[in-house]
Amino acid sequence: MGRELVQKQQQSAVSYTVEQLVAVNPYNPDILPDLENYVNDQVSSQTYSLDANLCLLRLYQFEPERLSTQIVARILVKALMAMPAPDFSLCLFLIPERVQMEEQFKTLIVLSHYLETARFRQFWDEAAKSRLIVEVVPGFEQAIQAYAIHVLSLTCQKVPRSVLAEAINIEGLSFDKFLEHHVVNSGWILEKGQGKGQLIVLPRNEFNHPELKKSTADSIPLEHITRIYPILG
Amino acid sequence: MAAAQDYDDGAVHSQPVDGYDPNYVPDSAKSFVVHLYRHIREKNVYEIHQMYETSFQTLSDRLFKDTPWPSVDAVAPHVDNDHVFCLLYREMWFRHLYARLSPTLKQRVDSWDNYCSLFQVVLHGVVNMQLPNQWLWDMVDEFVYQFQSFCQYRAKMKNKHEQEIALLQQYDQAWNVYGVLNFLQALVEKSMIIQILEQEKEGLEQFTATDGYDYNGGSNVLKVLGYFSMVGLLRVHCLLGDYQTGLKCLLPIDISQQGVYTSVIGSYIATIYHYGFANLMLRRYVEAIREFNKILSYIYKNKQYHQKSSQYEQILKKNEQMYALLAVSLSLCPQVNLVDETVNSQLREKYGEKMLRMQRYDDEAFTLYDELFSYACPKFITPSAPSYVEPFVNYNQDAYRLQLKLFLYEVKQQQLLSGVRTFLKVYSTISLGKLAAYMEVDEPTLRTILMTYKHKTHAIDSEGKIISNADIDFYIDDDMIRVVESKPAKRYGDYFLRQIVKLEGVMNEMDRIKLD
């Protein structure tokens, strides 16, 4: 237990330094090994830093001989996990086309495509075939499930059980446990639908309940009001 | 400033026209440098600006139409051999060369050396001049432009002569991407411009209020170069395809306000063009549309004042490119209410028909997206050195092709959304089953299409918040789709603020009138 703690402290010491490097001295080929190690750290400790990964991809752009496809693949998997943020595309913009033509990257691009177009069933099918690529990164499944729930929450007030189960790729008893967990922790409500089976009522937000949308369009920042303070006297 | 001509120079041995004697200094040129030198020593910014902006152009047109200016060695004796003035003169010398002629490899390398020396001098803080913002902006702008030009030039390996390739390998430090980025970064850091802007917000510093000029007897050069370098960094990162970092570099500048970046029209345009483009690639369409609208409106009202400027053509070119980008953004995110009437009428004139066809998302549409993107995008670069192993290929288009491909990929993913929009405009509620039948898909497929619509129209902004780009929105209640009416926001608050200030102005005016 003690050793794990020290290791974790060492990891956080490393990540502190790397983030500083990226902020202060990013255009420096010498930090490339640090950035590569940091990618591996992100994978094992389930953290994520887009800025550091973009910095590394840039350095690979400047010195293509030093590009490690394994590291790039890991960066892309982490970026997928960051959805709905567009990180995956941002990374692709920096990866040379001939690298993107390799099998594992083609697969990752297909996976991203399925997620971008909400084709969850096809996504999980393809991911199952590509265990080697995606299972190296802990937390992958949970991250994608969170994204699926995010998209469903944007779209629906209530979602049929079967639709949700397919989107997050959980069935049977595990699915019931999953539902229970979210009823307790995320405010989900289970309802009996009209003959079609169970409905899950997702939490209310401004996207699936437009009446909750704050009308920010007419709000005025304080700085603008200060302009007329002298007039108001 | 990037020349009006396309810098696509295949010329290798382009020497200036016969009859050019680098040591011959015509009287007007001599007079020019003598006066410019004196004005710089006396910190007479207004005179410097007149000479830089007007006299230099007039003399170039009259005496040096297609030859370089006299060499710095011929000019130096007239200006006390002043080291810094010579660096400045050389910078203008090379800029003139790039604009009117095609630089040789040796000239490109020499220009790089000159920038290194000039920036080193500035970074060491030994410069005690006040130069016009126009000049300082042009330095940064030209620096990035020559870098871009060099990368394009170097990537065309196919028809290069042996000596040229040998020279390229020999001068591998010239226009090295690390060097370029680190100089810009160094200028930002050494000038402490980020801290200055922060402190200005709290009233502890004056920078924007004085347009960057130093009224305490000091120099504005490092500070303003540092400021413009932030725009330079945004530009370089866009050329590399790193839009996220580019926007980050620009963050200290508040583009919702006037600032030093708006004091020079070239800088204003470059900033907003790249900001808008980066947001477009980040799928933040509303943000891109808003900023393009503002600058296009500004150009429309102000371009007449720049007709005599050497930059006029470049202003017009960027104007056209931004209309193309606006057309693309609006086709992907149809929120025409964000656009001013003047800009909208110009847009409809130039791209009205094409926009209609782009929103059909058929094969022809993709050709149009390709056409507009290719016309308006930055000249992307491959920053790495070429492989000096045969066979030699031209890879100068690789970067552009990748960005185009990824952009069209995104457009393709949004293909089905226009179909959804058409139906949502017509119905206030419709069942999933019915809509699926109309769109000729099964219900599960319809669900994925609707979720895609929601995902693509809700972007993540720089703070991780979800922002809606959607012109038409909906939500699903069990199996009914309910369309949300979006009324355009009437900005009463802004309107009242403006009227209050205006009325106060009128009342003050009236108070000032003395009645006999």
Interface residues (C-beta under 8 A of the other chain):
Chain A: P26 Y27 N28 P29 L50 D51 L54 C55 L57 R58 Q61 F62 E63 P64 P84 A85 P86 S89 L90 L92 F93 L94 P96 E97 H113 E116 T117 A118 R119 F120 R121 V151 L152 L154 T155 C156 Q157 K158 V163 G193 L199 F207 N208 H209 P210 S215 A217 D218 S219 I220 H224 I225 R227 I228 I231
Chain B: V177 Y178 L181 N182 Q185 L240 G241 D242 Y243 Q244 T245 K248 M281 L282 R283 T382 P383 S384 D398 R401 L402 Q403 K405 L406 E410 Q413 P444 R447 T448 I449 L450 M451 T452 K454 H455 K456 H458 A459 I460 G464 I466 S468 D473 Y475 I476 D477 D478 V484 A489 K490 R491 Y492 G493 D494 L497 I500 V501 E504
